Amino acid sequence: MPSSKPKVQIRFEDEDFRYLEDWAKSEFIPITQLCRQIILKAAEQRKSEQEKTA
């Protein structure tokens, strides 16, 4: 059954994509999962920084 969660589409330069693809392979995860982890980590860090300044 398809997920009803929101989706985003990202475009990368070839060199950047190859780097992420190699990174994902070294972690034994799909590139989509790696990108999700990177984005969520960045969002978590930003929230933490914003809470410190609030």
ModelCIF file with pLDDT and N, C-alpha, C, O atoms, coordinates in Angstrom:
data_MODEL
#
_entry.id   MODEL 
#
_entity.id                         1 
_entity.type                       polymer 
_entity.pdbx_number_of_molecules   1 
#
_entity_poly.entity_id                      1 
_entity_poly.type                           'polypeptide(L)' 
_entity_poly.nstd_linkage                   no 
_entity_poly.nstd_monomer                   no 
_entity_poly.pdbx_seq_one_letter_code       MPSSKPKVQIRFEDEDFRYLEDWAKSEFIPITQLCRQIILKAAEQRKSEQEKTA 
_entity_poly.pdbx_seq_one_letter_code_can   MPSSKPKVQIRFEDEDFRYLEDWAKSEFIPITQLCRQIILKAAEQRKSEQEKTA 
_entity_poly.pdbx_strand_id                 A 
#
loop_
_entity_poly_seq.entity_id 
_entity_poly_seq.num 
_entity_poly_seq.mon_id 
_entity_poly_seq.hetero 
1 1  MET n 
1 2  PRO n 
1 3  SER n 
1 4  SER n 
1 5  LYS n 
1 6  PRO n 
1 7  LYS n 
1 8  VAL n 
1 9  GLN n 
1 10 ILE n 
1 11 ARG n 
1 12 PHE n 
1 13 GLU n 
1 14 ASP n 
1 15 GLU n 
1 16 ASP n 
1 17 PHE n 
1 18 ARG n 
1 19 TYR n 
1 20 LEU n 
1 21 GLU n 
1 22 ASP n 
1 23 TRP n 
1 24 ALA n 
1 25 LYS n 
1 26 SER n 
1 27 GLU n 
1 28 PHE n 
1 29 ILE n 
1 30 PRO n 
1 31 ILE n 
1 32 THR n 
1 33 GLN n 
1 34 LEU n 
1 35 CYS n 
1 36 ARG n 
1 37 GLN n 
1 38 ILE n 
1 39 ILE n 
1 40 LEU n 
1 41 LYS n 
1 42 ALA n 
1 43 ALA n 
1 44 GLU n 
1 45 GLN n 
1 46 ARG n 
1 47 LYS n 
1 48 SER n 
1 49 GLU n 
1 50 GLN n 
1 51 GLU n 
1 52 LYS n 
1 53 THR n 
1 54 ALA n 
#
_struct_asym.id          A 
_struct_asym.entity_id   1 
#
loop_
_ma_qa_metric.id 
_ma_qa_metric.mode 
_ma_qa_metric.name 
_ma_qa_metric.software_group_id 
_ma_qa_metric.type 
1 global pLDDT . pLDDT 
2 local  pLDDT . pLDDT 
#
_ma_qa_metric_global.metric_id      1 
_ma_qa_metric_global.metric_value   94.69 
_ma_qa_metric_global.model_id       1 
_ma_qa_metric_global.ordinal_id     1 
#
loop_
_ma_qa_metric_local.label_asym_id 
_ma_qa_metric_local.label_comp_id 
_ma_qa_metric_local.label_seq_id 
_ma_qa_metric_local.metric_id 
_ma_qa_metric_local.metric_value 
_ma_qa_metric_local.model_id 
_ma_qa_metric_local.ordinal_id 
A MET 1  2 78.00 1 1  
A PRO 2  2 83.00 1 2  
A SER 3  2 86.00 1 3  
A SER 4  2 93.00 1 4  
A LYS 5  2 92.00 1 5  
A PRO 6  2 93.00 1 6  
A LYS 7  2 92.00 1 7  
A VAL 8  2 92.00 1 8  
A GLN 9  2 94.00 1 9  
A ILE 10 2 95.00 1 10 
A ARG 11 2 97.00 1 11 
A PHE 12 2 97.00 1 12 
A GLU 13 2 98.00 1 13 
A ASP 14 2 98.00 1 14 
A GLU 15 2 98.00 1 15 
A ASP 16 2 98.00 1 16 
A PHE 17 2 98.00 1 17 
A ARG 18 2 98.00 1 18 
A TYR 19 2 98.00 1 19 
A LEU 20 2 98.00 1 20 
A GLU 21 2 98.00 1 21 
A ASP 22 2 98.00 1 22 
A TRP 23 2 98.00 1 23 
A ALA 24 2 98.00 1 24 
A LYS 25 2 98.00 1 25 
A SER 26 2 98.00 1 26 
A GLU 27 2 97.00 1 27 
A PHE 28 2 98.00 1 28 
A ILE 29 2 98.00 1 29 
A PRO 30 2 97.00 1 30 
A ILE 31 2 97.00 1 31 
A THR 32 2 95.00 1 32 
A GLN 33 2 96.00 1 33 
A LEU 34 2 98.00 1 34 
A CYS 35 2 97.00 1 35 
A ARG 36 2 96.00 1 36 
A GLN 37 2 97.00 1 37 
A ILE 38 2 98.00 1 38 
A ILE 39 2 97.00 1 39 
A LEU 40 2 97.00 1 40 
A LYS 41 2 97.00 1 41 
A ALA 42 2 97.00 1 42 
A ALA 43 2 97.00 1 43 
A GLU 44 2 97.00 1 44 
A GLN 45 2 96.00 1 45 
A ARG 46 2 95.00 1 46 
A LYS 47 2 95.00 1 47 
A SER 48 2 94.00 1 48 
A GLU 49 2 92.00 1 49 
A GLN 50 2 91.00 1 50 
A GLU 51 2 90.00 1 51 
A LYS 52 2 88.00 1 52 
A THR 53 2 87.00 1 53 
A ALA 54 2 75.00 1 54 
#
loop_
_atom_site.group_PDB 
_atom_site.id 
_atom_site.type_symbol 
_atom_site.label_atom_id 
_atom_site.label_alt_id 
_atom_site.label_comp_id 
_atom_site.label_asym_id 
_atom_site.label_entity_id 
_atom_site.label_seq_id 
_atom_site.pdbx_PDB_ins_code 
_atom_site.Cartn_x 
_atom_site.Cartn_y 
_atom_site.Cartn_z 
_atom_site.occupancy 
_atom_site.B_iso_or_equiv 
_atom_site.pdbx_formal_charge 
_atom_site.auth_seq_id 
_atom_site.auth_comp_id 
_atom_site.auth_asym_id 
_atom_site.auth_atom_id 
_atom_site.pdbx_PDB_model_num 
ATOM 1   N N  . MET A 1 1  ? 0.848  -1.181 0.000   1.00 78.00 ? 1  MET A N  1 
ATOM 2   C CA . MET A 1 1  ? 0.000  0.000  0.000   1.00 78.00 ? 1  MET A CA 1 
ATOM 3   C C  . MET A 1 1  ? 0.892  1.243  0.000   1.00 78.00 ? 1  MET A C  1 
ATOM 4   O O  . MET A 1 1  ? 1.801  1.346  0.823   1.00 78.00 ? 1  MET A O  1 
ATOM 5   N N  . PRO A 1 2  ? 0.647  2.172  -0.900  1.00 83.00 ? 2  PRO A N  1 
ATOM 6   C CA . PRO A 1 2  ? 1.474  3.387  -0.970  1.00 83.00 ? 2  PRO A CA 1 
ATOM 7   C C  . PRO A 1 2  ? 1.340  4.229  0.302   1.00 83.00 ? 2  PRO A C  1 
ATOM 8   O O  . PRO A 1 2  ? 0.284  4.273  0.933   1.00 83.00 ? 2  PRO A O  1 
ATOM 9   N N  . SER A 1 3  ? 2.426  4.883  0.649   1.00 86.00 ? 3  SER A N  1 
ATOM 10  C CA . SER A 1 3  ? 2.434  5.752  1.828   1.00 86.00 ? 3  SER A CA 1 
ATOM 11  C C  . SER A 1 3  ? 1.707  7.060  1.529   1.00 86.00 ? 3  SER A C  1 
ATOM 12  O O  . SER A 1 3  ? 1.761  7.581  0.415   1.00 86.00 ? 3  SER A O  1 
ATOM 13  N N  . SER A 1 4  ? 1.032  7.572  2.542   1.00 93.00 ? 4  SER A N  1 
ATOM 14  C CA . SER A 1 4  ? 0.362  8.867  2.387   1.00 93.00 ? 4  SER A CA 1 
ATOM 15  C C  . SER A 1 4  ? 1.208  9.995  2.977   1.00 93.00 ? 4  SER A C  1 
ATOM 16  O O  . SER A 1 4  ? 0.744  11.129 3.089   1.00 93.00 ? 4  SER A O  1 
ATOM 17  N N  . LYS A 1 5  ? 2.445  9.681  3.352   1.00 92.00 ? 5  LYS A N  1 
ATOM 18  C CA . LYS A 1 5  ? 3.338  10.695 3.910   1.00 92.00 ? 5  LYS A CA 1 
ATOM 19  C C  . LYS A 1 5  ? 3.751  11.692 2.829   1.00 92.00 ? 5  LYS A C  1 
ATOM 20  O O  . LYS A 1 5  ? 3.833  11.334 1.654   1.00 92.00 ? 5  LYS A O  1 
ATOM 21  N N  . PRO A 1 6  ? 4.014  12.950 3.222   1.00 93.00 ? 6  PRO A N  1 
ATOM 22  C CA . PRO A 1 6  ? 4.477  13.940 2.240   1.00 93.00 ? 6  PRO A CA 1 
ATOM 23  C C  . PRO A 1 6  ? 5.794  13.505 1.589   1.00 93.00 ? 6  PRO A C  1 
ATOM 24  O O  . PRO A 1 6  ? 6.591  12.790 2.196   1.00 93.00 ? 6  PRO A O  1 
ATOM 25  N N  . LYS A 1 7  ? 6.006  13.943 0.357   1.00 92.00 ? 7  LYS A N  1 
ATOM 26  C CA . LYS A 1 7  ? 7.202  13.584 -0.401  1.00 92.00 ? 7  LYS A CA 1 
ATOM 27  C C  . LYS A 1 7  ? 7.887  14.846 -0.904  1.00 92.00 ? 7  LYS A C  1 
ATOM 28  O O  . LYS A 1 7  ? 7.252  15.886 -1.074  1.00 92.00 ? 7  LYS A O  1 
ATOM 29  N N  . VAL A 1 8  ? 9.182  14.741 -1.137  1.00 92.00 ? 8  VAL A N  1 
ATOM 30  C CA . VAL A 1 8  ? 9.939  15.815 -1.789  1.00 92.00 ? 8  VAL A CA 1 
ATOM 31  C C  . VAL A 1 8  ? 10.797 15.193 -2.885  1.00 92.00 ? 8  VAL A C  1 
ATOM 32  O O  . VAL A 1 8  ? 11.147 14.014 -2.829  1.00 92.00 ? 8  VAL A O  1 
ATOM 33  N N  . GLN A 1 9  ? 11.123 16.000 -3.870  1.00 94.00 ? 9  GLN A N  1 
ATOM 34  C CA . GLN A 1 9  ? 12.006 15.554 -4.938  1.00 94.00 ? 9  GLN A CA 1 
ATOM 35  C C  . GLN A 1 9  ? 13.229 16.457 -4.912  1.00 94.00 ? 9  GLN A C  1 
ATOM 36  O O  . GLN A 1 9  ? 13.102 17.680 -4.843  1.00 94.00 ? 9  GLN A O  1 
ATOM 37  N N  . ILE A 1 10 ? 14.415 15.857 -4.968  1.00 95.00 ? 10 ILE A N  1 
ATOM 38  C CA . ILE A 1 10 ? 15.665 16.612 -4.903  1.00 95.00 ? 10 ILE A CA 1 
ATOM 39  C C  . ILE A 1 10 ? 16.488 16.293 -6.146  1.00 95.00 ? 10 ILE A C  1 
ATOM 40  O O  . ILE A 1 10 ? 16.554 15.143 -6.579  1.00 95.00 ? 10 ILE A O  1 
ATOM 41  N N  . ARG A 1 11 ? 17.106 17.307 -6.707  1.00 97.00 ? 11 ARG A N  1 
ATOM 42  C CA . ARG A 1 11 ? 18.011 17.107 -7.842  1.00 97.00 ? 11 ARG A CA 1 
ATOM 43  C C  . ARG A 1 11 ? 19.423 17.436 -7.386  1.00 97.00 ? 11 ARG A C  1 
ATOM 44  O O  . ARG A 1 11 ? 19.643 18.415 -6.672  1.00 97.00 ? 11 ARG A O  1 
ATOM 45  N N  . PHE A 1 12 ? 20.380 16.613 -7.804  1.00 97.00 ? 12 PHE A N  1 
ATOM 46  C CA . PHE A 1 12 ? 21.783 16.786 -7.442  1.00 97.00 ? 12 PHE A CA 1 
ATOM 47  C C  . PHE A 1 12 ? 22.640 16.899 -8.693  1.00 97.00 ? 12 PHE A C  1 
ATOM 48  O O  . PHE A 1 12 ? 22.286 16.388 -9.755  1.00 97.00 ? 12 PHE A O  1 
ATOM 49  N N  . GLU A 1 13 ? 23.752 17.563 -8.553  1.00 98.00 ? 13 GLU A N  1 
ATOM 50  C CA . GLU A 1 13 ? 24.779 17.502 -9.587  1.00 98.00 ? 13 GLU A CA 1 
ATOM 51  C C  . GLU A 1 13 ? 25.316 16.065 -9.589  1.00 98.00 ? 13 GLU A C  1 
ATOM 52  O O  . GLU A 1 13 ? 25.286 15.387 -8.562  1.00 98.00 ? 13 GLU A O  1 
ATOM 53  N N  . ASP A 1 14 ? 25.805 15.607 -10.742 1.00 98.00 ? 14 ASP A N  1 
ATOM 54  C CA . ASP A 1 14 ? 26.286 14.235 -10.859 1.00 98.00 ? 14 ASP A CA 1 
ATOM 55  C C  . ASP A 1 14 ? 27.345 13.898 -9.812  1.00 98.00 ? 14 ASP A C  1 
ATOM 56  O O  . ASP A 1 14 ? 27.292 12.836 -9.191  1.00 98.00 ? 14 ASP A O  1 
ATOM 57  N N  . GLU A 1 15 ? 28.296 14.792 -9.619  1.00 98.00 ? 15 GLU A N  1 
ATOM 58  C CA . GLU A 1 15 ? 29.383 14.536 -8.671  1.00 98.00 ? 15 GLU A CA 1 
ATOM 59  C C  . GLU A 1 15 ? 28.844 14.384 -7.242  1.00 98.00 ? 15 GLU A C  1 
ATOM 60  O O  . GLU A 1 15 ? 29.269 13.496 -6.504  1.00 98.00 ? 15 GLU A O  1 
ATOM 61  N N  . ASP A 1 16 ? 27.913 15.249 -6.866  1.00 98.00 ? 16 ASP A N  1 
ATOM 62  C CA . ASP A 1 16 ? 27.317 15.170 -5.531  1.00 98.00 ? 16 ASP A CA 1 
ATOM 63  C C  . ASP A 1 16 ? 26.533 13.878 -5.367  1.00 98.00 ? 16 ASP A C  1 
ATOM 64  O O  . ASP A 1 16 ? 26.598 13.236 -4.319  1.00 98.00 ? 16 ASP A O  1 
ATOM 65  N N  . PHE A 1 17 ? 25.793 13.497 -6.398  1.00 98.00 ? 17 PHE A N  1 
ATOM 66  C CA . PHE A 1 17 ? 25.008 12.264 -6.330  1.00 98.00 ? 17 PHE A CA 1 
ATOM 67  C C  . PHE A 1 17 ? 25.917 11.046 -6.180  1.00 98.00 ? 17 PHE A C  1 
ATOM 68  O O  . PHE A 1 17 ? 25.639 10.152 -5.380  1.00 98.00 ? 17 PHE A O  1 
ATOM 69  N N  . ARG A 1 18 ? 26.996 11.015 -6.946  1.00 98.00 ? 18 ARG A N  1 
ATOM 70  C CA . ARG A 1 18 ? 27.931 9.884  -6.846  1.00 98.00 ? 18 ARG A CA 1 
ATOM 71  C C  . ARG A 1 18 ? 28.527 9.784  -5.436  1.00 98.00 ? 18 ARG A C  1 
ATOM 72  O O  . ARG A 1 18 ? 28.686 8.689  -4.898  1.00 98.00 ? 18 ARG A O  1 
ATOM 73  N N  . TYR A 1 19 ? 28.853 10.938 -4.849  1.00 98.00 ? 19 TYR A N  1 
ATOM 74  C CA . TYR A 1 19 ? 29.394 10.939 -3.493  1.00 98.00 ? 19 TYR A CA 1 
ATOM 75  C C  . TYR A 1 19 ? 28.371 10.358 -2.510  1.00 98.00 ? 19 TYR A C  1 
ATOM 76  O O  . TYR A 1 19 ? 28.705 9.503  -1.690  1.00 98.00 ? 19 TYR A O  1 
ATOM 77  N N  . LEU A 1 20 ? 27.124 10.831 -2.600  1.00 98.00 ? 20 LEU A N  1 
ATOM 78  C CA . LEU A 1 20 ? 26.078 10.330 -1.708  1.00 98.00 ? 20 LEU A CA 1 
ATOM 79  C C  . LEU A 1 20 ? 25.793 8.849  -1.952  1.00 98.00 ? 20 LEU A C  1 
ATOM 80  O O  . LEU A 1 20 ? 25.543 8.091  -1.014  1.00 98.00 ? 20 LEU A O  1 
ATOM 81  N N  . GLU A 1 21 ? 25.832 8.455  -3.201  1.00 98.00 ? 21 GLU A N  1 
ATOM 82  C CA . GLU A 1 21 ? 25.599 7.058  -3.545  1.00 98.00 ? 21 GLU A CA 1 
ATOM 83  C C  . GLU A 1 21 ? 26.676 6.164  -2.942  1.00 98.00 ? 21 GLU A C  1 
ATOM 84  O O  . GLU A 1 21 ? 26.370 5.106  -2.393  1.00 98.00 ? 21 GLU A O  1 
ATOM 85  N N  . ASP A 1 22 ? 27.928 6.582  -3.041  1.00 98.00 ? 22 ASP A N  1 
ATOM 86  C CA . ASP A 1 22 ? 29.029 5.816  -2.450  1.00 98.00 ? 22 ASP A CA 1 
ATOM 87  C C  . ASP A 1 22 ? 28.905 5.758  -0.927  1.00 98.00 ? 22 ASP A C  1 
ATOM 88  O O  . ASP A 1 22 ? 29.151 4.719  -0.315  1.00 98.00 ? 22 ASP A O  1 
ATOM 89  N N  . TRP A 1 23 ? 28.525 6.876  -0.329  1.00 98.00 ? 23 TRP A N  1 
ATOM 90  C CA . TRP A 1 23 ? 28.340 6.941  1.121   1.00 98.00 ? 23 TRP A CA 1 
ATOM 91  C C  . TRP A 1 23 ? 27.233 5.960  1.541   1.00 98.00 ? 23 TRP A C  1 
ATOM 92  O O  . TRP A 1 23 ? 27.401 5.193  2.489   1.00 98.00 ? 23 TRP A O  1 
ATOM 93  N N  . ALA A 1 24 ? 26.117 5.995  0.834   1.00 98.00 ? 24 ALA A N  1 
ATOM 94  C CA . ALA A 1 24 ? 24.999 5.102  1.157   1.00 98.00 ? 24 ALA A CA 1 
ATOM 95  C C  . ALA A 1 24 ? 25.415 3.640  1.027   1.00 98.00 ? 24 ALA A C  1 
ATOM 96  O O  . ALA A 1 24 ? 25.060 2.813  1.867   1.00 98.00 ? 24 ALA A O  1 
ATOM 97  N N  . LYS A 1 25 ? 26.162 3.326  -0.018  1.00 98.00 ? 25 LYS A N  1 
ATOM 98  C CA . LYS A 1 25 ? 26.630 1.944  -0.194  1.00 98.00 ? 25 LYS A CA 1 
ATOM 99  C C  . LYS A 1 25 ? 27.522 1.518  0.956   1.00 98.00 ? 25 LYS A C  1 
ATOM 100 O O  . LYS A 1 25 ? 27.447 0.376  1.411   1.00 98.00 ? 25 LYS A O  1 
ATOM 101 N N  . SER A 1 26 ? 28.372 2.429  1.434   1.00 98.00 ? 26 SER A N  1 
ATOM 102 C CA . SER A 1 26 ? 29.270 2.083  2.542   1.00 98.00 ? 26 SER A CA 1 
ATOM 103 C C  . SER A 1 26 ? 28.507 1.864  3.848   1.00 98.00 ? 26 SER A C  1 
ATOM 104 O O  . SER A 1 26 ? 28.992 1.179  4.748   1.00 98.00 ? 26 SER A O  1 
ATOM 105 N N  . GLU A 1 27 ? 27.314 2.448  3.946   1.00 97.00 ? 27 GLU A N  1 
ATOM 106 C CA . GLU A 1 27 ? 26.461 2.296  5.134   1.00 97.00 ? 27 GLU A CA 1 
ATOM 107 C C  . GLU A 1 27 ? 25.433 1.166  4.947   1.00 97.00 ? 27 GLU A C  1 
ATOM 108 O O  . GLU A 1 27 ? 24.674 0.858  5.865   1.00 97.00 ? 27 GLU A O  1 
ATOM 109 N N  . PHE A 1 28 ? 25.413 0.552  3.753   1.00 98.00 ? 28 PHE A N  1 
ATOM 110 C CA . PHE A 1 28 ? 24.473 -0.517 3.412   1.00 98.00 ? 28 PHE A CA 1 
ATOM 111 C C  . PHE A 1 28 ? 23.012 -0.069 3.539   1.00 98.00 ? 28 PHE A C  1 
ATOM 112 O O  . PHE A 1 28 ? 22.164 -0.810 4.036   1.00 98.00 ? 28 PHE A O  1 
ATOM 113 N N  . ILE A 1 29 ? 22.738 1.156  3.082   1.00 98.00 ? 29 ILE A N  1 
ATOM 114 C CA . ILE A 1 29 ? 21.378 1.681  3.084   1.00 98.00 ? 29 ILE A CA 1 
ATOM 115 C C  . ILE A 1 29 ? 21.094 2.327  1.729   1.00 98.00 ? 29 ILE A C  1 
ATOM 116 O O  . ILE A 1 29 ? 22.025 2.710  1.021   1.00 98.00 ? 29 ILE A O  1 
ATOM 117 N N  . PRO A 1 30 ? 19.827 2.451  1.365   1.00 97.00 ? 30 PRO A N  1 
ATOM 118 C CA . PRO A 1 30 ? 19.495 3.133  0.102   1.00 97.00 ? 30 PRO A CA 1 
ATOM 119 C C  . PRO A 1 30 ? 19.839 4.619  0.195   1.00 97.00 ? 30 PRO A C  1 
ATOM 120 O O  . PRO A 1 30 ? 19.832 5.199  1.280   1.00 97.00 ? 30 PRO A O  1 
ATOM 121 N N  . ILE A 1 31 ? 20.133 5.214  -0.929  1.00 97.00 ? 31 ILE A N  1 
ATOM 122 C CA . ILE A 1 31 ? 20.490 6.633  -0.956  1.00 97.00 ? 31 ILE A CA 1 
ATOM 123 C C  . ILE A 1 31 ? 19.336 7.486  -0.425  1.00 97.00 ? 31 ILE A C  1 
ATOM 124 O O  . ILE A 1 31 ? 19.573 8.518  0.203   1.00 97.00 ? 31 ILE A O  1 
ATOM 125 N N  . THR A 1 32 ? 18.100 7.072  -0.667  1.00 95.00 ? 32 THR A N  1 
ATOM 126 C CA . THR A 1 32 ? 16.958 7.834  -0.151  1.00 95.00 ? 32 THR A CA 1 
ATOM 127 C C  . THR A 1 32 ? 16.961 7.865  1.377   1.00 95.00 ? 32 THR A C  1 
ATOM 128 O O  . THR A 1 32 ? 16.654 8.894  1.980   1.00 95.00 ? 32 THR A O  1 
ATOM 129 N N  . GLN A 1 33 ? 17.301 6.757  1.992   1.00 96.00 ? 33 GLN A N  1 
ATOM 130 C CA . GLN A 1 33 ? 17.355 6.697  3.451   1.00 96.00 ? 33 GLN A CA 1 
ATOM 131 C C  . GLN A 1 33 ? 18.500 7.551  3.984   1.00 96.00 ? 33 GLN A C  1 
ATOM 132 O O  . GLN A 1 33 ? 18.348 8.219  5.007   1.00 96.00 ? 33 GLN A O  1 
ATOM 133 N N  . LEU A 1 34 ? 19.642 7.537  3.302   1.00 98.00 ? 34 LEU A N  1 
ATOM 134 C CA . LEU A 1 34 ? 20.769 8.375  3.704   1.00 98.00 ? 34 LEU A CA 1 
ATOM 135 C C  . LEU A 1 34 ? 20.381 9.845  3.648   1.00 98.00 ? 34 LEU A C  1 
ATOM 136 O O  . LEU A 1 34 ? 20.643 10.593 4.589   1.00 98.00 ? 34 LEU A O  1 
ATOM 137 N N  . CYS A 1 35 ? 19.761 10.261 2.556   1.00 97.00 ? 35 CYS A N  1 
ATOM 138 C CA . CYS A 1 35 ? 19.345 11.663 2.410   1.00 97.00 ? 35 CYS A CA 1 
ATOM 139 C C  . CYS A 1 35 ? 18.347 12.041 3.494   1.00 97.00 ? 35 CYS A C  1 
ATOM 140 O O  . CYS A 1 35 ? 18.419 13.137 4.049   1.00 97.00 ? 35 CYS A O  1 
ATOM 141 N N  . ARG A 1 36 ? 17.425 11.151 3.795   1.00 96.00 ? 36 ARG A N  1 
ATOM 142 C CA . ARG A 1 36 ? 16.450 11.415 4.858   1.00 96.00 ? 36 ARG A CA 1 
ATOM 143 C C  . ARG A 1 36 ? 17.157 11.617 6.194   1.00 96.00 ? 36 ARG A C  1 
ATOM 144 O O  . ARG A 1 36 ? 16.836 12.547 6.934   1.00 96.00 ? 36 ARG A O  1 
ATOM 145 N N  . GLN A 1 37 ? 18.122 10.747 6.503   1.00 97.00 ? 37 GLN A N  1 
ATOM 146 C CA . GLN A 1 37 ? 18.865 10.863 7.757   1.00 97.00 ? 37 GLN A CA 1 
ATOM 147 C C  . GLN A 1 37 ? 19.636 12.178 7.828   1.00 97.00 ? 37 GLN A C  1 
ATOM 148 O O  . GLN A 1 37 ? 19.654 12.832 8.871   1.00 97.00 ? 37 GLN A O  1 
ATOM 149 N N  . ILE A 1 38 ? 20.266 12.562 6.736   1.00 98.00 ? 38 ILE A N  1 
ATOM 150 C CA . ILE A 1 38 ? 21.037 13.814 6.707   1.00 98.00 ? 38 ILE A CA 1 
ATOM 151 C C  . ILE A 1 38 ? 20.108 15.009 6.940   1.00 98.00 ? 38 ILE A C  1 
ATOM 152 O O  . ILE A 1 38 ? 20.424 15.905 7.722   1.00 98.00 ? 38 ILE A O  1 
ATOM 153 N N  . ILE A 1 39 ? 18.976 15.014 6.266   1.00 97.00 ? 39 ILE A N  1 
ATOM 154 C CA . ILE A 1 39 ? 18.033 16.125 6.389   1.00 97.00 ? 39 ILE A CA 1 
ATOM 155 C C  . ILE A 1 39 ? 17.467 16.207 7.801   1.00 97.00 ? 39 ILE A C  1 
ATOM 156 O O  . ILE A 1 39 ? 17.397 17.292 8.378   1.00 97.00 ? 39 ILE A O  1 
ATOM 157 N N  . LEU A 1 40 ? 17.064 15.071 8.360   1.00 97.00 ? 40 LEU A N  1 
ATOM 158 C CA . LEU A 1 40 ? 16.500 15.087 9.708   1.00 97.00 ? 40 LEU A CA 1 
ATOM 159 C C  . LEU A 1 40 ? 17.539 15.496 10.753  1.00 97.00 ? 40 LEU A C  1 
ATOM 160 O O  . LEU A 1 40 ? 17.208 16.186 11.717  1.00 97.00 ? 40 LEU A O  1 
ATOM 161 N N  . LYS A 1 41 ? 18.779 15.078 10.570  1.00 97.00 ? 41 LYS A N  1 
ATOM 162 C CA . LYS A 1 41 ? 19.858 15.483 11.490  1.00 97.00 ? 41 LYS A CA 1 
ATOM 163 C C  . LYS A 1 41 ? 20.066 16.997 11.422  1.00 97.00 ? 41 LYS A C  1 
ATOM 164 O O  . LYS A 1 41 ? 20.209 17.647 12.458  1.00 97.00 ? 41 LYS A O  1 
ATOM 165 N N  . ALA A 1 42 ? 20.084 17.561 10.219  1.00 97.00 ? 42 ALA A N  1 
ATOM 166 C CA . ALA A 1 42 ? 20.248 19.001 10.054  1.00 97.00 ? 42 ALA A CA 1 
ATOM 167 C C  . ALA A 1 42 ? 19.073 19.752 10.686  1.00 97.00 ? 42 ALA A C  1 
ATOM 168 O O  . ALA A 1 42 ? 19.275 20.791 11.314  1.00 97.00 ? 42 ALA A O  1 
ATOM 169 N N  . ALA A 1 43 ? 17.858 19.244 10.529  1.00 97.00 ? 43 ALA A N  1 
ATOM 170 C CA . ALA A 1 43 ? 16.680 19.887 11.114  1.00 97.00 ? 43 ALA A CA 1 
ATOM 171 C C  . ALA A 1 43 ? 16.752 19.835 12.640  1.00 97.00 ? 43 ALA A C  1 
ATOM 172 O O  . ALA A 1 43 ? 16.412 20.805 13.317  1.00 97.00 ? 43 ALA A O  1 
ATOM 173 N N  . GLU A 1 44 ? 17.191 18.708 13.168  1.00 97.00 ? 44 GLU A N  1 
ATOM 174 C CA . GLU A 1 44 ? 17.339 18.558 14.622  1.00 97.00 ? 44 GLU A CA 1 
ATOM 175 C C  . GLU A 1 44 ? 18.356 19.559 15.168  1.00 97.00 ? 44 GLU A C  1 
ATOM 176 O O  . GLU A 1 44 ? 18.117 20.192 16.196  1.00 97.00 ? 44 GLU A O  1 
ATOM 177 N N  . GLN A 1 45 ? 19.480 19.700 14.488  1.00 96.00 ? 45 GLN A N  1 
ATOM 178 C CA . GLN A 1 45 ? 20.515 20.649 14.913  1.00 96.00 ? 45 GLN A CA 1 
ATOM 179 C C  . GLN A 1 45 ? 19.990 22.083 14.854  1.00 96.00 ? 45 GLN A C  1 
ATOM 180 O O  . GLN A 1 45 ? 20.255 22.879 15.754  1.00 96.00 ? 45 GLN A O  1 
ATOM 181 N N  . ARG A 1 46 ? 19.257 22.409 13.808  1.00 95.00 ? 46 ARG A N  1 
ATOM 182 C CA . ARG A 1 46 ? 18.716 23.765 13.672  1.00 95.00 ? 46 ARG A CA 1 
ATOM 183 C C  . ARG A 1 46 ? 17.705 24.065 14.771  1.00 95.00 ? 46 ARG A C  1 
ATOM 184 O O  . ARG A 1 46 ? 17.710 25.155 15.344  1.00 95.00 ? 46 ARG A O  1 
ATOM 185 N N  . LYS A 1 47 ? 16.836 23.096 15.066  1.00 95.00 ? 47 LYS A N  1 
ATOM 186 C CA . LYS A 1 47 ? 15.866 23.282 16.152  1.00 95.00 ? 47 LYS A CA 1 
ATOM 187 C C  . LYS A 1 47 ? 16.586 23.529 17.475  1.00 95.00 ? 47 LYS A C  1 
ATOM 188 O O  . LYS A 1 47 ? 16.207 24.410 18.246  1.00 95.00 ? 47 LYS A O  1 
ATOM 189 N N  . SER A 1 48 ? 17.621 22.748 17.723  1.00 94.00 ? 48 SER A N  1 
ATOM 190 C CA . SER A 1 48 ? 18.388 22.883 18.958  1.00 94.00 ? 48 SER A CA 1 
ATOM 191 C C  . SER A 1 48 ? 19.025 24.268 19.059  1.00 94.00 ? 48 SER A C  1 
ATOM 192 O O  . SER A 1 48 ? 18.998 24.892 20.120  1.00 94.00 ? 48 SER A O  1 
ATOM 193 N N  . GLU A 1 49 ? 19.593 24.745 17.960  1.00 92.00 ? 49 GLU A N  1 
ATOM 194 C CA . GLU A 1 49 ? 20.205 26.073 17.942  1.00 92.00 ? 49 GLU A CA 1 
ATOM 195 C C  . GLU A 1 49 ? 19.163 27.167 18.166  1.00 92.00 ? 49 GLU A C  1 
ATOM 196 O O  . GLU A 1 49 ? 19.424 28.141 18.873  1.00 92.00 ? 49 GLU A O  1 
ATOM 197 N N  . GLN A 1 50 ? 17.999 27.009 17.573  1.00 91.00 ? 50 GLN A N  1 
ATOM 198 C CA . GLN A 1 50 ? 16.932 28.000 17.730  1.00 91.00 ? 50 GLN A CA 1 
ATOM 199 C C  . GLN A 1 50 ? 16.417 28.036 19.172  1.00 91.00 ? 50 GLN A C  1 
ATOM 200 O O  . GLN A 1 50 ? 16.100 29.103 19.697  1.00 91.00 ? 50 GLN A O  1 
ATOM 201 N N  . GLU A 1 51 ? 16.337 26.870 19.803  1.00 90.00 ? 51 GLU A N  1 
ATOM 202 C CA . GLU A 1 51 ? 15.876 26.813 21.190  1.00 90.00 ? 51 GLU A CA 1 
ATOM 203 C C  . GLU A 1 51 ? 16.872 27.501 22.124  1.00 90.00 ? 51 GLU A C  1 
ATOM 204 O O  . GLU A 1 51 ? 16.472 28.094 23.126  1.00 90.00 ? 51 GLU A O  1 
ATOM 205 N N  . LYS A 1 52 ? 18.150 27.428 21.808  1.00 88.00 ? 52 LYS A N  1 
ATOM 206 C CA . LYS A 1 52 ? 19.180 28.071 22.630  1.00 88.00 ? 52 LYS A CA 1 
ATOM 207 C C  . LYS A 1 52 ? 19.078 29.590 22.559  1.00 88.00 ? 52 LYS A C  1 
ATOM 208 O O  . LYS A 1 52 ? 19.371 30.279 23.536  1.00 88.00 ? 52 LYS A O  1 
ATOM 209 N N  . THR A 1 53 ? 18.664 30.115 21.404  1.00 87.00 ? 53 THR A N  1 
ATOM 210 C CA . THR A 1 53 ? 18.608 31.569 21.227  1.00 87.00 ? 53 THR A CA 1 
ATOM 211 C C  . THR A 1 53 ? 17.236 32.139 21.599  1.00 87.00 ? 53 THR A C  1 
ATOM 212 O O  . THR A 1 53 ? 17.068 33.357 21.659  1.00 87.00 ? 53 THR A O  1 
ATOM 213 N N  . ALA A 1 54 ? 16.266 31.272 21.847  1.00 75.00 ? 54 ALA A N  1 
ATOM 214 C CA . ALA A 1 54 ? 14.903 31.746 22.175  1.00 75.00 ? 54 ALA A CA 1 
ATOM 215 C C  . ALA A 1 54 ? 14.783 32.151 23.631  1.00 75.00 ? 54 ALA A C  1 
ATOM 216 O O  . ALA A 1 54 ? 13.712 32.570 24.069  1.00 75.00 ? 54 ALA A O  1 
#
